[in-house]
Amino acid sequence: MRTLVLGGDGYLGWPTAMHLCAAGHEVSVVDNFARRGYDRELGVTTLVPIAPLEQRAWTWQRLTGRRIGIHIGDLTNAEFTHRVLDEVRPDAVVHFAEQRSAPFSMIDQQHAVYTQVNNVVGTLNVLYAIAQVDPTIHLIKLGSMGEYGTPNIDIEEGWLEVTHKGRTDRMLYPKRPGSFYHLSKVHDSHNIEFACRAWNLRATDLNQGIVYGQETSETVLHPDLATRFDYDAVFGTVLNRMVVQAACRQPLTVYGTGRQIRGVLDIRDTVECIRIAAESPPAPGEFRVFNQFTEQFSVLELAQLIARLHPFPVRIELTPNPRAEAAEHYYHAAHRGLLDLGLRPHLLSDTLLESLFVIARRHRRHADPRLFEPTVRWSPAADRVGPAVQSLVA
């Protein structure tokens, strides 16, 4: 099929584009390079160097004979969004093109507003473009397990059957997100569900857990094909950050008690989930939700696993939690949908030994230990530590 990957220059977007292309699909990507701009704004760099998008695509074509088309533009521009969908006429649109960091969205008012406008308006423009260009296009949208928060009941896959005063209905699972970024994902989910119901669109919402890793079958073919590896306290996911801390012989910093529980998955499982969802589309009018993770751990359990498997001794330190979240909570989330469609997950314990420790050790010279420390507090009254933010990416 023809597939359009939005945010195709990003951490997950670029490996997904190659994975779909390798599976025989015709792939184009859209990006405005905002993610690279966030690095410049914050004064950070990816641990693993990445090539420019044009160079990535050229190297991929040279190695495989398969072309990945490139479209540069911003999804908050409705005219551009409509034009690129009309030009590509995709069978599926994979939507990664959002500001994805909870800490980034909590820096201050400007960053909160930017995150919500960029994410919600961009998705609305995609929905309108699909409805006007071709309502049969399958939208595959990257959501987040963080949309649910940490309710004291089991988390279902997107939908919940509720009986109230003798009457029963099926409704979207209640959401209690923990940041303005995760709130933007909730708004997306509601907007997409409404568009499916009102315009007979079809969409898959992938509520993804914390992704770890940097290598896929495609990224390892050449250094130009590498994807980014974020380890800083703003964009670095907790597991990637702690692996780099271990490589740098730094303590593994665990926020609060470390009893916060989250779902996680390998980057190889992320790209495979996208392929599975694309090749098994929902019915017209259906808003399908998958909880996309393979294992769940507390943050402290992640740190203990790294410390146990790492070839050199590492220390674990508890540090005050800059986030507004429960110190300890119930967490049990359903995640059968993608497994039932054929996903065969990788296990974290295997990936740590086979890949993550090797990558972190190989590239540790690029790491700046000052970036491990949290620089963002969830309270707007709190002082923000670290370097001041100079400007936002337009």
N, C-alpha and C positions, 0 to 999 in steps of 0.2 A: 504493500500500500504506500501511498504518499503520506509522509508524516512530517509535521512542522513542529520543531522543538523550540519553544519560547524560553529564553534564558540559556541558549545553547553554548555560551562561553563559560558557564559557571561550573562549580564543583561537581554537581550532578548532571547538569545539562549536557556538557561536552561528552562525558562517558556514555550517557544515554544515547546521544546522537550516533556515536560510533557503534554502539551495541545494536541499535536498530538497523543501521546500515549493513553491518556484518550479517544480520539475520535476513538480508535480502530486500529490505524496504528502501524506498526512495526518500531521502531525508534532506530537509532544509532546516536551517536554524535562524533564529532572530535574537539579536542582543543589542543593547545600547552601551555596554561596557561600564555600567554603573558600579558593578561589583569591584572592578579594578580601581574605580575611583574611590570607593570606601577605604581601600588600603592606603591610598595617598592621603586621604583625609585623616586617618587615624595614625599614620606613620608606622604601618606594619607591612609585612610581606609574607607571602605563602612560604612555608618551609621548603617545599619542592618547587623549584622555578618552573614557570609555565610560559609557553610560547604564545605569540600573538595569534588570534583566531585564524587569520588568513594563512599563516604558516602551518598551523595545526591541520587545516583542511587540505592544504597542498601536500603535506607529508602523508596524510591519510590516503589521498588519491594516488600518490606515487607508489605507496606500499601495497595497496589493495586493488587499485583500478576502479574504485568506487568514489563517486563524487558526493560531497556534502555542500549544498547550496547555502549561501550566506546573505542575510538581509539585515542591514543596520538600521535601527530605529527604535522609537519609544512607544510602548503600548498605551501610555496615557494620551498619546496622539491618536484620536479616533480615526482620522483620515488615513494615517499610515497603517493602522491595524487592519482596517477594511481592505486597503489596497494589497497588502501582502497576502491576506487570505484569499482574495480574489485572484491574485497572480499564481499562487501555489496550488489552490484548490485541493487541500489535503483531505485524506480520509480520516485522519486523526490529528489532533492538536495536543501536544504534551506541554503543559504550562508550568515551568519552573521560574518564570520571570518576575520574582518578587524579592523585596528586601527581606532576608530570612533570619535576621538576628534579633532575639529578644532583648539582649543588652543594648544593642544599637537603638532600638525603638524606645528605650527608657532613658536615654542620655539626657534629654530635655524636651521641652514642648516642641521645638522645631523638628526634632528627629521623630517624635511620635506622630506629628501631623504628616511629615514626609512619608513615613512608612505606610500610614493608612491611605493617603491619597494615591501613592504609587501602586500599592497592592490592590486596593478595592476598585479604583478607577480603571486600572489596567485590565482587571478581570471583567469588569462591566463592558469595556470596549470589545474584548474578545467575544463575550456572549452576544453582543449586538452584531458583530461582524459575522459570526457563525449563523445567526438567525437570518441575516440578510443575504449572505453569499450562498450557504448550503446548509439547511437545518439537519442534514443527515451526518454532518461531521461529528465525530466522537471527541468530546473534550475530556482529556485526562489531566486532572488538576492535582498538584501536590498540596495536600493539606498537612495537618500536623496532629499528632496525638496530644499535643499541648492544648488543643481546642477544648478537650474534655475537662482539663484540670485534674483534680484528684477527688472525685466524688466517693462517698461512703457506700456505694453500691457498685455492682459489676458494670463495666463499660461494654456496651454492645457495639456492633459494627454500624455505627451511624444512626440507626433507628431504634426506637423503643416502643413497645406496646404498653399502653397505660390504661388502667381501669380506674375510673373516678366516678363516684356516686352512681355506680351500677352501669356505667357506659364505658365502652372500650374503643380506643383509637390508636393508630400507629402514627408516631410523630418523630421528628428529628430528636436525637438524644440531646438532653439539656447540656449546655456548654458553660464552663466556668474557667476561662483562660487566665493565664497568669502574667500577661504582658500586652502592650499595645500591638506588638507584632502578632501574637496569637489571636488577639481580638480581630485583627484584619483578616485572618484565616477564617474565623467564625462568620464574619460578614460575607466573605467569598462563598462559603458553603451555603448560606441562606440564599444569596443571590443566584447561585447556580441551581439550587433545588427549585426556586421559583421559576427560573427560565425553563427548566425541564417541564415543570407542571403547566406553565402558561403557553410556552411556544413549542412544546413537543420535542425539545432537544434531548440529546442523550449524553450523559456525563458519568465519569468515574471519579470519585473523590478519594484520594489515597492519603489517609491520615497516617503520616509516617512518623516513626520513632526516631531516636538519635542515630544518625549514620556515622559509622566509623570506617576507617580504611582509606586507601588512595589508589590501589591498583585493581584493574579489571583485565580481562583477557585482551582488551584492545589497547589500554593505556600503556601496557608494558612493551608494546611492539617497537616503540621509538621514544626517545626523550621528548621530542616535539609533541607527542600525544599525551603527555602527562597531564593530570588534573591537579588542581590546587590542594594543599594540605594546610588547613588553618589550625593554629595552636594558641592564638592569643585569647585573652579573656572576653573579647567582644564577639568574635566570629568563630573561635575555636570550640568545637563541641567538647564536652567534658572528657570523653575518653581519648580523643586525639590529643588534647592538651596534656593529660596526665602521662600518656606514652612519651611525649616529647620531654616533659619534666624528668621522667625516669632516665631518658637518654642523656640528659644534661646533668645528671646526678643531683637533681633538685628534689625537694620534698614534694610528694603528691598532695596538692591542696584540695581538701574536701570541705565544701561549704556547710556550715551548721553541724548537725548531727550526722549527716551523710545517710540518713534513713529515707531520703526522698527516692522513690522508685520510678524507674522509667523503662520503656521498651526500647530496644536497640536492634540494629541490623547492619550487616556488612554492605559496603557499597556495591559489591557484585550482586547482592540480592536486590538492591534498589533498582539497578538497571534491568534485571530480569523481571521484576515485578511490573515495570513499565511495559516491557515487551508482552508479557502475559496479558495484561489489561488491554493493550492495543489490539492484540490478536483475538480477544474474546469480548467484543463490545456489548454493551447493554442494549436493551430494546429502546426504540424511540419513546421519549417521554419519561424514561427511567433515570432516576438519580441514584446511582449505585455507590456504596461506600465500603471500602476495605480499610481495616486497621493494619498498616504496613509495618510490622516489626516481627522479629523471630524469637527473641529472648527478652527477659526482663530482669533487671538487677537494681539494687539500691546503689547510690553513688559510692557508698563505703565499700560495698561488695566489688564494684569495678576497681577501686583502688587496691583492695586486698588481692584481687586476681592478678593485677599487673605486678604487684610486689612479689607475689608468690612465683610467677613465671619468669620475671625479668632475670637476665643472667647476672646482674650485679645488684647488691643490696640497695633498696630504696626505703625511704621513710615516709610515713603518712602523717600529715598534719591537718587537724581540724581548724578551720578559720571562720570568723563571723560571716554569716550568710548575707550578701548584699541584696538578695532577692526577697520579695514578699511571698512566701510559700510555707505550707505546713511543714513542720520539722519531722513529723512522722505521720503516715497515713495508710489507709487501705488502698490496694491497687490490684485489680484483676480485670484485664481487658481481653475480650474475644478477638481472635485473629485467625479465623479459619478460612476466610474467603479465598485468599491467594494460595494457601496451601492446597485447598481443594482443586484449584485450577492448575496445579502442577509445580508450584515453587518447591525447590529442594534447598533448604537454607544452609548457609555456612555457620559454623559455631565460633563464637568470640575466642574461646580458648585456643582454637586452632589458628585463627587469623593473627592473634598476638604473636605467636611463635613463628609462623610462616612468613608474615609480611610486615606487620606494624612495627615491631621492634627493629627489624632490619632497615626499614625506611627511615625511622627516627634516628637511628645511629648513623646511617649513611649521610644524612643531611643536617646533622645537629649543628654544624658550623654556621648554618644560616639562622639558628634560633637565637632570639634575644630574651634572656630570662626575665627581663623587666616586664615583658608583655604577659607573663603568667598571672600577675596580680590583677584582681578585679578593679576596674576603674569606673564602674557605673553603679550607683545606688538606686534602688527602686523608688525611694522617696524623693519628691522634687525639692523638699526642704534641705536634704542632705547635700553637703559639699561633694562635688565630683573631684576625685583625685586623678592624678596623671596629667598628661598633656592636654591642653585645651583644644577643643574642636574648632578648627578655623572656618570651615565652610562645608556646605552640603553639596553633593553631586546634583546637578540640575536634572 
